[in-house]
Amino acid sequence: MKKLKTAVLISGGGTNLQALIDSCADSGYPAQIVLVISNKADAYGLTRAKNAGIETCVISHKDYSSREEFDKAMNEKIIASGAEFVCMAGFMRLLSEWFVDQWHNKLINIHPSLLPSFKGVDAQKQALEAGVKIAGCTVHFVRKEMDAGPIIMQASVPVLSGDTPESLGKRILEKEHECYTESLRLIASGQVRIVGEKAEIL
């Protein structure tokens, strides 16, 4: 089986990365993680990757004078790794239009809300403040606009009485792990196509 060589961008603990690592460990899973990049040297996700024998790289955004220069440094490493696809998994940097164009329809992200609602940071807090009864997560192709792009998959999570952003976020995270691994599986096996600005599952 030819596997889709994938790079993963992280900034923190890497639980979604771990879910992807665990799925890729299955010989029947159609993707392979070949590189993990973090913009933070202390991101625990780097340890997760190293424990799985995956190449890692730290590129600090603080070392570059512009967002695009930083993205070009990442792009160079991604290309060198042989990666054909990129997953953002808790990567807390906005990408430049240049990078998004380089990886058009080959770059996905996961966000802890049912997009297009509650974009940006603190999505769980936004959901609670809005009084919604259902929250969730979204896997989508990345576009230059923040938290926008063709939606591949969503999962809903009920908002419970007494929920805090932390308790709601914890339940959403469980769904994120399921959605992200399934989305990458569908893409890697050729079961997702983009028509206009909508993603269709075949």
C-alpha positions as CSV (number, residue, x, y, z in Angstrom):
1,M,0.0,0.0,0.0
2,K,1.3,3.4,-1.0
3,K,0.9,5.6,2.1
4,L,0.3,9.4,2.0
5,K,3.5,10.9,3.5
6,T,2.3,13.5,6.0
7,A,3.9,16.3,8.1
8,V,2.2,17.5,11.3
9,L,2.5,21.0,12.7
10,I,2.2,21.4,16.5
11,S,2.7,23.9,19.3
12,G,1.8,22.0,22.4
13,G,0.9,18.7,24.1
14,G,0.0,16.9,20.9
15,T,-3.0,14.7,21.8
16,N,-4.3,15.0,18.2
17,L,-0.8,14.1,17.0
18,Q,-0.9,11.1,19.3
19,A,-4.2,10.0,17.8
20,L,-2.7,10.3,14.3
21,I,0.5,8.4,15.4
22,D,-1.6,5.6,16.8
23,S,-3.7,5.3,13.7
24,C,-0.6,5.4,11.4
25,A,0.8,2.5,13.5
26,D,-1.9,0.3,11.9
27,S,-0.4,-1.3,8.7
28,G,-3.8,-0.9,7.0
29,Y,-4.0,2.9,7.6
30,P,-3.2,4.8,4.4
31,A,-1.1,7.6,5.8
32,Q,2.4,7.8,7.3
33,I,3.8,10.7,9.5
34,V,7.3,11.5,8.2
35,L,7.9,14.8,10.1
36,V,6.6,16.7,13.1
37,I,7.4,20.4,13.3
38,S,6.9,22.5,16.4
39,N,7.4,26.3,16.8
40,K,8.0,25.7,20.5
41,A,11.0,23.6,21.8
42,D,9.2,22.5,24.9
43,A,6.1,21.1,23.1
44,Y,5.4,17.7,24.6
45,G,4.2,16.6,21.1
46,L,7.8,16.4,20.1
47,T,8.4,13.7,22.8
48,R,5.4,11.8,21.4
49,A,6.9,11.9,18.0
50,K,10.3,10.9,19.1
51,N,8.9,8.0,21.1
52,A,7.3,6.8,17.8
53,G,10.5,7.1,15.9
54,I,9.3,10.1,13.8
55,E,11.6,12.8,12.7
56,T,11.1,16.1,14.5
57,C,12.1,19.7,14.0
58,V,11.8,22.9,16.0
59,I,11.5,26.1,14.1
60,S,10.9,29.1,16.4
61,H,8.8,31.9,14.8
62,K,10.8,34.3,17.0
63,D,13.8,33.7,14.8
64,Y,12.2,35.2,11.7
65,S,11.2,38.8,10.9
66,S,8.0,37.9,9.1
67,R,5.3,35.3,9.1
68,E,6.2,34.4,5.5
69,E,9.9,33.9,6.2
70,F,9.0,31.5,9.1
71,D,6.6,29.6,6.8
72,K,9.2,29.3,4.1
73,A,11.6,27.7,6.6
74,M,8.9,25.2,7.6
75,N,8.1,24.6,3.9
76,E,11.8,23.8,3.2
77,K,11.8,21.2,6.0
78,I,8.5,19.7,4.9
79,I,9.6,19.3,1.3
80,A,12.9,17.8,2.4
81,S,11.1,15.2,4.4
82,G,9.2,14.0,1.3
83,A,5.8,14.9,2.8
84,E,2.9,15.3,0.4
85,F,0.3,16.5,2.9
86,V,0.2,18.7,6.0
87,C,-1.9,18.4,9.2
88,M,-2.2,21.2,11.7
89,A,-2.7,19.7,15.2
90,G,-2.8,22.4,17.8
91,F,-0.4,24.6,15.8
92,M,-1.0,28.1,17.3
93,R,0.3,30.2,14.5
94,L,-1.6,31.8,11.6
95,L,-0.1,30.7,8.3
96,S,0.8,33.1,5.6
97,E,-1.2,33.3,2.4
98,W,2.0,32.1,0.6
99,F,2.1,28.8,2.6
100,V,-1.6,28.2,2.2
101,D,-1.2,28.6,-1.5
102,Q,1.8,26.2,-1.6
103,W,-0.3,23.5,0.1
104,H,-3.7,24.3,-1.5
105,N,-6.0,21.3,-0.8
106,K,-3.1,19.5,0.9
107,L,-3.4,21.2,4.3
108,I,-6.0,20.5,6.9
109,N,-6.8,21.7,10.4
110,I,-9.0,20.8,13.3
111,H,-10.9,23.4,15.3
112,P,-12.9,22.8,18.5
113,S,-16.2,24.2,17.3
114,L,-18.9,23.5,14.7
115,L,-17.6,26.0,12.1
116,P,-18.4,28.5,10.9
117,S,-19.5,29.3,14.5
118,F,-16.9,30.3,17.1
119,K,-13.8,30.9,15.1
120,G,-10.5,31.8,16.7
121,V,-9.2,31.2,20.2
122,D,-11.3,30.1,23.2
123,A,-14.0,28.5,21.0
124,Q,-15.4,26.5,24.0
125,K,-15.7,29.7,26.0
126,Q,-17.4,31.4,23.1
127,A,-19.9,28.5,22.8
128,L,-20.8,28.7,26.5
129,E,-21.2,32.4,26.4
130,A,-23.5,32.1,23.4
131,G,-25.7,29.6,25.3
132,V,-25.6,27.0,22.6
133,K,-26.9,23.5,23.5
134,I,-24.6,21.7,21.0
135,A,-20.8,22.2,20.5
136,G,-18.3,20.1,18.7
137,C,-15.3,20.1,16.3
138,T,-14.6,20.5,12.7
139,V,-11.9,19.2,10.3
140,H,-11.4,21.4,7.3
141,F,-9.1,22.3,4.5
142,V,-7.2,25.4,5.2
143,R,-7.7,28.7,3.4
144,K,-6.1,32.1,3.9
145,E,-9.1,33.2,6.1
146,M,-8.8,32.0,9.7
147,D,-10.8,28.8,10.5
148,A,-12.3,28.7,7.0
149,G,-12.2,26.3,4.1
150,P,-14.1,23.2,2.9
151,I,-15.4,21.1,5.8
152,I,-14.4,17.5,5.7
153,M,-16.0,16.2,8.9
154,Q,-17.8,17.5,12.0
155,A,-18.8,15.9,15.3
156,S,-21.3,17.3,17.9
157,V,-21.0,17.3,21.6
158,P,-23.9,18.2,23.9
159,V,-23.3,21.2,26.2
160,L,-24.1,20.1,29.8
161,S,-25.5,22.2,32.6
162,G,-22.5,23.4,34.7
163,D,-20.0,23.0,31.9
164,T,-16.8,25.0,32.0
165,P,-14.6,25.7,29.0
166,E,-12.3,23.0,30.3
167,S,-14.9,20.3,30.8
168,L,-16.5,21.0,27.5
169,G,-13.1,21.1,25.8
170,K,-12.2,17.7,27.2
171,R,-15.3,16.1,25.7
172,I,-14.8,17.8,22.4
173,L,-11.1,16.7,22.3
174,E,-12.2,13.0,22.4
175,K,-14.3,13.7,19.3
176,E,-11.4,15.6,17.7
177,H,-9.2,12.4,17.9
178,E,-11.9,10.4,16.1
179,C,-12.6,13.0,13.5
180,Y,-9.0,13.8,12.6
181,T,-7.8,10.3,12.2
182,E,-10.9,9.4,10.1
183,S,-10.6,12.5,7.9
184,L,-6.9,11.8,7.1
185,R,-7.8,8.2,6.4
186,L,-10.5,9.3,3.9
187,I,-8.2,11.8,2.2
188,A,-5.3,9.4,2.0
189,S,-7.5,6.7,0.5
190,G,-8.8,9.1,-2.2
191,Q,-12.3,9.3,-0.8
192,V,-12.5,13.1,-0.5
193,R,-12.8,15.5,-3.4
194,I,-13.3,19.2,-3.5
195,V,-16.0,20.7,-5.7
196,G,-16.0,24.4,-5.7
197,E,-15.4,25.2,-2.0
198,K,-17.1,22.1,-0.6
199,A,-15.5,18.8,0.3
200,E,-17.4,15.7,-0.7
201,I,-16.9,12.2,0.7
202,L,-17.1,9.6,-2.0
